[in-house]
Amino acid sequence: MTEIRKKIELGIFTVLLILFCVGAVAAAPVHVTSLTHNASGPFMAQPNSVFVSGNYAYVTSPGTNSLGIYDVSNPAVPVHQGNVVHGEGGAVLDNPNSVFVSSNYAYITSSDSNSLEIADVSNPSAPVHMGSIVNGAGGALLDFPCSIFVSGNYAFVTSMYSTGNALEIIDVSNKAAPVHAGSIVNGAGGALLGNPQDIFVSGNYAYIASTGSNALEIVDISNPLAPVHKGSIVNGAGGALLSIPTSVYVSGNYVYITSKMDHALEIIDVSNPAAPFHKGKISNGAGGAVLFMPKSVFVSGNYAYVATSTSPMDGAMEVVDVSNPAAPVHAGSIVHGDGGALMIGANSVFVSGQYAYVTSEASSALEIIGVSEYTGTGSSGASATTTINAAVQQQLSVALTDPFTGTWALSQGANSQNYGNLSITANVPWSESTSATNGDYLMSGSSTPLTNKLQLNAADVTAYTTSGVGSSSTALNFAQEVIIADPAGSYGTVVTFTVNAV
């Protein structure tokens, strides 16, 4: 017995040791769908920048010299809505390379046009040229503009060549006639702006990844007419990995930078913008991280999403847990081909809700990836309840995405009446059921109690209790001029709609 006990104890110790050494298995982002280029549909040839605002994704495509707009209200079935093409209506979009959307306007930089184009996208199906400004106009430094960030009435643009190597600031308060406001060039006051690439504006500061300077440059833009150098950090300082920085994202007191030649994600502490310092980093291969020649980073919550490569001929998206900026760790990844993902030449990433949108230049595609595992939205066992308290007609909806194994409930609150539709859209297998609870009655539009029906009218229940897979949608009519009430006549919680994964 003693020998057996020793073997059992040894086995338990071995299992614990394995768990201790291996740790938790990293989750995996999942392929949802891809939009690819075709002459009659999406303008998606060699796409290089994506921006998501509301229900729409905006993508620049140098291969078609255009900005394409796509309805992603159902990410599983994105739909091409409209596009702005170089030359049409005065649009200046020769080789567009960066887009930023603010309110009803899209701001696009175009390297071969040496310009900033502004398009009115208030009608996504018919966007139109609004205004533009080209290099030299009023002193504007827009020689090969690279990246753009819009804040308030100003557009901040990095400009890379000859008269460039600068941060250009443009007043866009008049969208039809943008004008030069101010600029700062490489070397001014110590500014490190050699071939500036990506830019992110937060508060009174612009944070710029300068590939020619191998540095992060911080510019004080509190006075847009006279921006000044505030601070910087160069490759190697305090351990910083900044060899050919390509993308920058600011969250809180930290700047997240992709370092192309270091094959790494670098994290800089900028709590004091005048003296930024290295905080943490993660390199390709660390814990399974896929960070070969990273190109773009987007931070959401405790995770950094990085568009990167697995080899010179492939592409991927790496997810890094940055909850501890001093020690970021690999959380998951998806590479070209996983589940059908199209990611060769992945070069831009934008995260919105439970999805990551990645442009893949060589695949001529917009790849849409489910990341609910990291956002926490719709996660396993989730549940949510919506209570209606107003006597008004309601149009209600809920979207379920993988993974979802919990329930979603709609409850009628005190002093309310319900008319309208409940629309359920699911991107995973699902089923729905309908029931009345708490002994409540249905009443007709004339307030006549339907005492024998403690549920919705049978026709509705039969017709709308169903299941689907993929992009399924159904309308549940619980209205038909029916008021829901309890036997005592005071309105209360009467009916619950429950949606379960199957």
GUFITI-441414 format. One record per residue (C-alpha): residue in one letter; x negated, z negated, y. Coordinates in nm, 2 decimals, always signed. Layout:
! GUFITI-441414
A; X; Z; Y $
...
! end
This chain:
! GUFITI-441414
M; +0.00; +0.00; +0.00 $
T; -0.29; -0.08; +0.23 $
E; -0.44; +0.27; +0.18 $
I; -0.10; +0.43; +0.24 $
R; -0.05; +0.23; +0.56 $
K; -0.40; +0.34; +0.68 $
K; -0.31; +0.70; +0.62 $
I; +0.02; +0.67; +0.80 $
E; -0.16; +0.50; +1.10 $
L; -0.43; +0.77; +1.10 $
G; -0.16; +1.04; +1.10 $
I; +0.02; +0.88; +1.39 $
F; -0.31; +0.84; +1.58 $
T; -0.39; +1.20; +1.52 $
V; -0.05; +1.33; +1.65 $
L; -0.08; +1.11; +1.96 $
L; -0.44; +1.23; +2.02 $
I; -0.32; +1.59; +1.99 $
L; -0.04; +1.53; +2.23 $
F; -0.27; +1.35; +2.47 $
C; -0.52; +1.64; +2.46 $
V; -0.28; +1.93; +2.48 $
G; -0.02; +1.78; +2.71 $
A; +0.32; +1.93; +2.78 $
V; +0.36; +2.30; +2.70 $
A; +0.39; +2.51; +3.02 $
A; +0.72; +2.67; +3.09 $
A; +0.75; +3.04; +3.13 $
P; +0.91; +3.24; +3.41 $
V; +1.14; +3.51; +3.26 $
H; +1.20; +3.88; +3.33 $
V; +1.55; +3.94; +3.47 $
T; +1.53; +4.30; +3.57 $
S; +1.33; +4.57; +3.75 $
L; +1.42; +4.82; +4.02 $
T; +1.21; +5.14; +3.98 $
H; +1.16; +5.44; +4.20 $
N; +1.36; +5.75; +4.17 $
A; +1.43; +6.03; +4.41 $
S; +1.80; +5.98; +4.44 $
G; +1.81; +5.60; +4.44 $
P; +1.58; +5.32; +4.54 $
F; +1.29; +5.41; +4.77 $
M; +1.03; +5.22; +4.56 $
A; +0.72; +5.44; +4.55 $
Q; +0.41; +5.22; +4.55 $
P; +0.59; +4.92; +4.71 $
N; +0.36; +4.67; +4.88 $
S; +0.57; +4.41; +5.06 $
V; +0.89; +4.23; +4.99 $
F; +1.11; +3.99; +5.21 $
V; +1.43; +3.83; +5.09 $
S; +1.70; +3.72; +5.34 $
G; +2.04; +3.62; +5.23 $
N; +2.17; +3.86; +4.97 $
Y; +1.92; +4.13; +5.05 $
A; +1.57; +4.22; +4.95 $
Y; +1.37; +4.44; +5.20 $
V; +1.08; +4.64; +5.05 $
T; +0.82; +4.86; +5.22 $
S; +0.72; +5.17; +5.02 $
P; +0.42; +5.37; +5.15 $
G; +0.49; +5.64; +4.88 $
T; +0.81; +5.73; +5.07 $
N; +0.71; +5.60; +5.41 $
S; +1.02; +5.38; +5.42 $
L; +1.19; +5.04; +5.42 $
G; +1.44; +5.01; +5.14 $
I; +1.72; +4.75; +5.14 $
Y; +1.86; +4.62; +4.81 $
D; +2.16; +4.40; +4.74 $
V; +2.05; +4.11; +4.52 $
S; +2.36; +3.90; +4.54 $
N; +2.36; +3.94; +4.16 $
P; +1.98; +3.95; +4.08 $
A; +2.05; +4.08; +3.73 $
V; +2.20; +4.40; +3.88 $
P; +2.03; +4.48; +4.21 $
V; +2.18; +4.77; +4.41 $
H; +2.02; +5.00; +4.66 $
Q; +2.20; +4.97; +4.99 $
G; +2.01; +5.17; +5.25 $
N; +1.68; +5.27; +5.39 $
V; +1.49; +5.35; +5.71 $
V; +1.26; +5.65; +5.67 $
H; +0.97; +5.75; +5.89 $
G; +1.08; +5.99; +6.16 $
E; +1.45; +5.94; +6.11 $
G; +1.62; +5.83; +6.44 $
G; +1.27; +5.77; +6.59 $
A; +1.15; +5.53; +6.32 $
V; +0.77; +5.49; +6.31 $
L; +0.69; +5.41; +5.95 $
D; +0.39; +5.61; +5.84 $
N; +0.24; +5.40; +5.56 $
P; +0.44; +5.08; +5.61 $
N; +0.26; +4.77; +5.48 $
S; +0.44; +4.45; +5.58 $
V; +0.80; +4.34; +5.66 $
F; +0.95; +4.03; +5.81 $
V; +1.33; +3.99; +5.86 $
S; +1.48; +3.77; +6.12 $
S; +1.85; +3.76; +6.21 $
N; +1.97; +4.11; +6.20 $
Y; +1.64; +4.28; +6.25 $
A; +1.35; +4.39; +6.02 $
Y; +1.00; +4.41; +6.17 $
I; +0.77; +4.65; +5.99 $
T; +0.40; +4.72; +6.05 $
S; +0.27; +5.07; +5.97 $
S; -0.10; +5.12; +5.93 $
D; -0.11; +5.50; +5.97 $
S; +0.13; +5.48; +6.27 $
N; -0.07; +5.20; +6.42 $
S; +0.27; +5.05; +6.52 $
L; +0.53; +4.78; +6.49 $
E; +0.87; +4.92; +6.40 $
I; +1.20; +4.72; +6.46 $
A; +1.51; +4.82; +6.27 $
D; +1.86; +4.70; +6.31 $
V; +1.98; +4.59; +5.96 $
S; +2.31; +4.43; +6.05 $
N; +2.46; +4.70; +5.83 $
P; +2.24; +4.71; +5.53 $
S; +2.40; +5.03; +5.41 $
A; +2.31; +5.21; +5.73 $
P; +2.00; +5.05; +5.90 $
V; +1.89; +5.22; +6.22 $
H; +1.57; +5.24; +6.43 $
M; +1.60; +5.00; +6.72 $
G; +1.25; +5.01; +6.89 $
S; +0.88; +5.03; +6.83 $
I; +0.54; +4.97; +7.00 $
V; +0.22; +5.16; +6.92 $
N; -0.15; +5.07; +6.95 $
G; -0.26; +5.07; +7.31 $
A; +0.08; +5.04; +7.47 $
G; +0.05; +4.79; +7.75 $
G; -0.28; +4.67; +7.60 $
A; -0.14; +4.61; +7.25 $
L; -0.40; +4.58; +6.97 $
L; -0.23; +4.75; +6.68 $
D; -0.52; +4.95; +6.52 $
F; -0.43; +4.94; +6.15 $
P; -0.18; +4.65; +6.17 $
C; -0.17; +4.46; +5.85 $
S; +0.06; +4.16; +5.83 $
I; +0.35; +4.03; +6.05 $
F; +0.52; +3.70; +6.11 $
V; +0.81; +3.66; +6.35 $
S; +0.89; +3.33; +6.53 $
G; +1.14; +3.30; +6.81 $
N; +1.09; +3.59; +7.06 $
Y; +0.75; +3.68; +6.94 $
A; +0.60; +3.89; +6.66 $
F; +0.25; +3.79; +6.54 $
V; +0.05; +4.08; +6.39 $
T; -0.29; +4.09; +6.24 $
S; -0.49; +4.41; +6.34 $
M; -0.79; +4.51; +6.13 $
Y; -0.99; +4.80; +6.27 $
S; -1.20; +4.93; +6.56 $
T; -1.01; +4.80; +6.86 $
G; -0.85; +4.55; +6.62 $
N; -1.01; +4.26; +6.44 $
A; -0.75; +4.07; +6.64 $
L; -0.43; +3.87; +6.64 $
E; -0.18; +4.07; +6.85 $
I; +0.13; +3.90; +6.99 $
I; +0.43; +4.11; +7.09 $
D; +0.74; +4.00; +7.29 $
V; +1.04; +4.12; +7.09 $
S; +1.31; +3.96; +7.30 $
N; +1.42; +4.31; +7.38 $
K; +1.44; +4.47; +7.04 $
A; +1.47; +4.82; +7.19 $
A; +1.16; +4.78; +7.40 $
P; +0.90; +4.54; +7.25 $
V; +0.60; +4.47; +7.48 $
H; +0.25; +4.33; +7.45 $
A; +0.23; +3.96; +7.53 $
G; -0.11; +3.84; +7.44 $
S; -0.40; +3.87; +7.19 $
I; -0.72; +3.71; +7.07 $
V; -1.01; +3.91; +6.92 $
N; -1.28; +3.83; +6.67 $
G; -1.54; +3.60; +6.82 $
A; -1.33; +3.49; +7.12 $
G; -1.39; +3.12; +7.16 $
G; -1.53; +3.11; +6.81 $
A; -1.24; +3.28; +6.64 $
L; -1.31; +3.41; +6.30 $
L; -1.10; +3.73; +6.29 $
G; -1.31; +3.98; +6.10 $
N; -1.06; +4.21; +5.93 $
P; -0.77; +3.96; +5.95 $
Q; -0.52; +4.02; +5.67 $
D; -0.23; +3.78; +5.62 $
I; -0.07; +3.55; +5.87 $
F; +0.16; +3.25; +5.86 $
V; +0.30; +3.08; +6.17 $
S; +0.40; +2.71; +6.17 $
G; +0.47; +2.52; +6.48 $
N; +0.22; +2.60; +6.75 $
Y; -0.03; +2.75; +6.52 $
A; -0.10; +3.08; +6.35 $
Y; -0.30; +3.06; +6.02 $
I; -0.48; +3.38; +5.94 $
A; -0.67; +3.49; +5.62 $
S; -0.97; +3.68; +5.75 $
T; -1.13; +3.89; +5.47 $
G; -1.42; +4.01; +5.68 $
S; -1.51; +3.65; +5.79 $
N; -1.43; +3.49; +5.45 $
A; -1.24; +3.23; +5.64 $
L; -0.92; +3.07; +5.73 $
E; -0.88; +3.10; +6.11 $
I; -0.63; +2.87; +6.30 $
V; -0.51; +2.99; +6.64 $
D; -0.32; +2.78; +6.90 $
I; -0.02; +3.00; +7.00 $
S; +0.16; +2.74; +7.21 $
N; +0.11; +2.99; +7.50 $
P; +0.17; +3.33; +7.34 $
L; +0.03; +3.50; +7.65 $
A; -0.31; +3.33; +7.60 $
P; -0.37; +3.23; +7.24 $
V; -0.69; +3.04; +7.17 $
H; -0.91; +2.95; +6.88 $
K; -0.83; +2.60; +6.74 $
G; -1.03; +2.57; +6.42 $
S; -1.15; +2.74; +6.11 $
I; -1.31; +2.69; +5.77 $
V; -1.54; +2.93; +5.59 $
N; -1.61; +3.01; +5.23 $
G; -1.81; +2.73; +5.06 $
A; -1.74; +2.47; +5.33 $
G; -1.68; +2.14; +5.14 $
G; -1.62; +2.35; +4.82 $
A; -1.36; +2.59; +4.97 $
L; -1.31; +2.91; +4.78 $
L; -1.25; +3.17; +5.05 $
S; -1.43; +3.49; +4.93 $
I; -1.21; +3.77; +5.04 $
P; -0.89; +3.57; +5.12 $
T; -0.59; +3.79; +5.09 $
S; -0.28; +3.58; +5.15 $
V; -0.18; +3.26; +5.32 $
Y; +0.12; +3.03; +5.31 $
V; +0.17; +2.70; +5.50 $
S; +0.38; +2.41; +5.36 $
G; +0.36; +2.07; +5.52 $
N; +0.00; +1.98; +5.60 $
Y; -0.15; +2.23; +5.35 $
V; -0.24; +2.59; +5.36 $
Y; -0.24; +2.78; +5.03 $
I; -0.48; +3.08; +5.02 $
T; -0.54; +3.34; +4.75 $
S; -0.91; +3.40; +4.71 $
K; -0.95; +3.75; +4.56 $
M; -1.32; +3.74; +4.46 $
D; -1.32; +3.38; +4.35 $
H; -1.01; +3.45; +4.13 $
A; -0.86; +3.13; +4.27 $
L; -0.59; +2.96; +4.47 $
E; -0.75; +2.75; +4.74 $
I; -0.57; +2.46; +4.92 $
I; -0.68; +2.35; +5.27 $
D; -0.57; +2.03; +5.45 $
V; -0.47; +2.12; +5.81 $
S; -0.33; +1.79; +5.92 $
N; -0.59; +1.82; +6.19 $
P; -0.59; +2.20; +6.28 $
A; -0.91; +2.16; +6.47 $
A; -1.09; +2.04; +6.16 $
P; -0.94; +2.19; +5.84 $
F; -1.10; +2.09; +5.51 $
H; -1.10; +2.18; +5.15 $
K; -0.84; +1.98; +4.95 $
G; -0.81; +2.14; +4.61 $
K; -0.83; +2.46; +4.41 $
I; -0.75; +2.62; +4.08 $
S; -0.94; +2.91; +3.93 $
N; -0.85; +3.18; +3.68 $
G; -0.84; +3.04; +3.32 $
A; -0.81; +2.68; +3.42 $
G; -0.55; +2.53; +3.18 $
G; -0.43; +2.88; +3.11 $
A; -0.39; +2.99; +3.48 $
V; -0.37; +3.37; +3.54 $
L; -0.55; +3.42; +3.87 $
F; -0.76; +3.73; +3.83 $
M; -0.79; +3.89; +4.18 $
P; -0.48; +3.72; +4.33 $
K; -0.31; +3.90; +4.61 $
S; -0.01; +3.71; +4.74 $
V; +0.11; +3.35; +4.74 $
F; +0.45; +3.19; +4.82 $
V; +0.52; +2.82; +4.80 $
S; +0.85; +2.66; +4.72 $
G; +0.90; +2.30; +4.65 $
N; +0.62; +2.17; +4.43 $
Y; +0.52; +2.51; +4.31 $
A; +0.30; +2.80; +4.43 $
Y; +0.39; +3.14; +4.30 $
V; +0.10; +3.39; +4.30 $
A; +0.11; +3.77; +4.25 $
T; -0.21; +3.84; +4.07 $
S; -0.37; +4.05; +3.79 $
T; -0.47; +3.98; +3.43 $
S; -0.72; +4.26; +3.44 $
P; -0.81; +4.55; +3.68 $
M; -0.53; +4.76; +3.52 $
D; -0.26; +4.49; +3.48 $
G; -0.05; +4.25; +3.68 $
A; +0.11; +3.90; +3.66 $
M; +0.28; +3.62; +3.84 $
E; +0.12; +3.27; +3.81 $
V; +0.31; +2.95; +3.88 $
V; +0.09; +2.66; +3.99 $
D; +0.21; +2.30; +4.02 $
V; +0.09; +2.18; +4.36 $
S; +0.27; +1.84; +4.37 $
N; -0.08; +1.70; +4.39 $
P; -0.27; +1.93; +4.63 $
A; -0.60; +1.78; +4.53 $
A; -0.55; +1.87; +4.17 $
P; -0.32; +2.18; +4.12 $
V; -0.25; +2.27; +3.76 $
H; -0.11; +2.57; +3.57 $
A; +0.26; +2.55; +3.52 $
G; +0.35; +2.89; +3.38 $
S; +0.30; +3.27; +3.41 $
I; +0.45; +3.60; +3.33 $
V; +0.24; +3.91; +3.27 $
H; +0.32; +4.28; +3.27 $
G; +0.53; +4.37; +2.96 $
D; +0.67; +4.02; +2.90 $
G; +1.03; +4.07; +2.82 $
G; +1.01; +4.41; +2.98 $
A; +0.85; +4.30; +3.31 $
L; +0.70; +4.58; +3.52 $
M; +0.40; +4.42; +3.70 $
I; +0.11; +4.66; +3.71 $
G; -0.05; +4.62; +4.05 $
A; +0.15; +4.31; +4.15 $
N; +0.08; +4.26; +4.51 $
S; +0.35; +4.07; +4.70 $
V; +0.58; +3.78; +4.60 $
F; +0.88; +3.62; +4.76 $
V; +1.08; +3.33; +4.62 $
S; +1.45; +3.28; +4.70 $
G; +1.67; +3.03; +4.51 $
Q; +1.61; +3.07; +4.14 $
Y; +1.43; +3.40; +4.16 $
A; +1.09; +3.54; +4.24 $
Y; +1.07; +3.90; +4.37 $
V; +0.74; +4.08; +4.30 $
T; +0.64; +4.42; +4.42 $
S; +0.43; +4.61; +4.17 $
E; +0.25; +4.90; +4.33 $
A; +0.13; +5.09; +4.02 $
S; +0.46; +5.03; +3.84 $
S; +0.65; +5.15; +4.15 $
A; +0.89; +4.87; +4.09 $
L; +1.05; +4.55; +4.23 $
E; +1.03; +4.30; +3.95 $
I; +1.29; +4.01; +3.96 $
I; +1.19; +3.70; +3.77 $
G; +1.39; +3.39; +3.69 $
V; +1.22; +3.07; +3.79 $
S; +1.50; +2.81; +3.76 $
E; +1.27; +2.61; +3.53 $
Y; +1.07; +2.53; +3.85 $
T; +1.34; +2.52; +4.11 $
G; +1.55; +2.27; +3.91 $
T; +1.87; +2.47; +4.00 $
G; +2.10; +2.53; +3.70 $
S; +1.86; +2.36; +3.47 $
S; +1.95; +2.25; +3.12 $
G; +2.23; +1.99; +3.12 $
A; +2.32; +2.06; +3.49 $
S; +2.66; +1.99; +3.62 $
A; +2.83; +2.02; +3.96 $
T; +3.17; +1.95; +4.10 $
T; +3.34; +2.11; +4.40 $
T; +3.63; +1.91; +4.56 $
I; +3.89; +2.09; +4.77 $
N; +4.04; +1.87; +5.04 $
A; +4.20; +2.12; +5.28 $
A; +4.55; +2.28; +5.26 $
V; +4.41; +2.63; +5.30 $
Q; +4.36; +2.93; +5.08 $
Q; +4.03; +2.91; +4.89 $
Q; +3.80; +3.18; +4.77 $
L; +3.56; +2.99; +4.54 $
S; +3.26; +3.11; +4.34 $
V; +2.98; +2.99; +4.12 $
A; +2.68; +3.17; +3.98 $
L; +2.52; +3.06; +3.65 $
T; +2.17; +3.16; +3.56 $
D; +1.94; +3.09; +3.26 $
P; +1.88; +2.82; +3.16 $
F; +2.23; +2.67; +3.19 $
T; +2.38; +2.45; +2.92 $
G; +2.58; +2.21; +3.14 $
T; +2.91; +2.23; +3.31 $
W; +3.05; +2.33; +3.64 $
A; +3.38; +2.18; +3.76 $
L; +3.62; +2.25; +4.04 $
S; +3.85; +1.96; +4.14 $
Q; +4.13; +1.94; +4.38 $
G; +4.09; +1.64; +4.62 $
A; +4.34; +1.43; +4.81 $
N; +4.59; +1.61; +5.04 $
S; +4.50; +1.96; +4.94 $
Q; +4.67; +2.27; +4.81 $
N; +4.50; +2.55; +4.62 $
Y; +4.57; +2.92; +4.65 $
G; +4.31; +3.19; +4.57 $
N; +4.05; +3.29; +4.32 $
L; +3.77; +3.13; +4.13 $
S; +3.51; +3.40; +4.05 $
I; +3.25; +3.32; +3.79 $
T; +2.94; +3.53; +3.76 $
A; +2.70; +3.46; +3.48 $
N; +2.36; +3.62; +3.40 $
V; +2.35; +3.44; +3.07 $
P; +2.59; +3.41; +2.78 $
W; +2.88; +3.20; +2.89 $
S; +3.24; +3.09; +2.83 $
E; +3.50; +2.93; +3.05 $
S; +3.80; +2.71; +2.99 $
T; +4.08; +2.58; +3.21 $
S; +4.27; +2.26; +3.18 $
A; +4.49; +2.03; +3.39 $
T; +4.41; +1.66; +3.38 $
N; +4.54; +1.31; +3.49 $
G; +4.90; +1.38; +3.39 $
D; +4.96; +1.61; +3.69 $
Y; +5.22; +1.87; +3.72 $
L; +5.23; +2.23; +3.85 $
M; +5.48; +2.30; +4.12 $
S; +5.62; +2.63; +4.22 $
G; +5.59; +2.77; +4.57 $
S; +5.93; +2.61; +4.65 $
S; +5.79; +2.27; +4.54 $
T; +6.01; +2.27; +4.23 $
P; +5.83; +2.06; +3.96 $
L; +5.73; +2.24; +3.65 $
T; +5.74; +1.93; +3.44 $
N; +5.68; +2.09; +3.11 $
K; +5.36; +2.26; +3.21 $
L; +5.06; +2.03; +3.25 $
Q; +4.83; +2.34; +3.29 $
L; +4.81; +2.67; +3.47 $
N; +5.08; +2.91; +3.37 $
A; +5.01; +3.03; +3.02 $
A; +4.96; +3.39; +3.12 $
D; +4.67; +3.30; +3.35 $
V; +4.51; +3.07; +3.10 $
T; +4.53; +3.33; +2.82 $
A; +4.41; +3.62; +3.04 $
Y; +4.12; +3.45; +3.20 $
T; +3.98; +3.23; +2.92 $
T; +3.70; +3.45; +2.80 $
S; +3.33; +3.49; +2.75 $
G; +3.07; +3.74; +2.86 $
V; +2.70; +3.82; +2.85 $
G; +2.47; +3.98; +3.10 $
S; +2.62; +4.03; +3.44 $
S; +2.98; +3.93; +3.37 $
S; +3.24; +3.84; +3.63 $
T; +3.60; +3.74; +3.61 $
A; +3.86; +3.63; +3.86 $
L; +4.07; +3.33; +3.77 $
N; +4.40; +3.34; +3.95 $
F; +4.54; +2.99; +3.98 $
A; +4.74; +3.07; +4.29 $
Q; +5.04; +3.31; +4.27 $
E; +5.20; +3.09; +4.54 $
V; +5.17; +2.78; +4.31 $
I; +5.10; +2.45; +4.46 $
I; +4.93; +2.19; +4.24 $
A; +5.05; +1.83; +4.28 $
D; +5.09; +1.51; +4.08 $
P; +5.43; +1.37; +3.97 $
A; +5.44; +1.12; +4.26 $
G; +5.41; +1.40; +4.51 $
S; +5.08; +1.29; +4.66 $
Y; +4.81; +1.54; +4.60 $
G; +4.52; +1.43; +4.39 $
T; +4.26; +1.55; +4.14 $
V; +4.46; +1.78; +3.92 $
V; +4.28; +2.07; +3.77 $
T; +3.92; +2.11; +3.64 $
F; +3.75; +2.44; +3.56 $
T; +3.47; +2.40; +3.32 $
V; +3.21; +2.67; +3.24 $
N; +2.98; +2.62; +2.94 $
A; +2.69; +2.82; +2.81 $
V; +2.75; +2.95; +2.46 $
! end
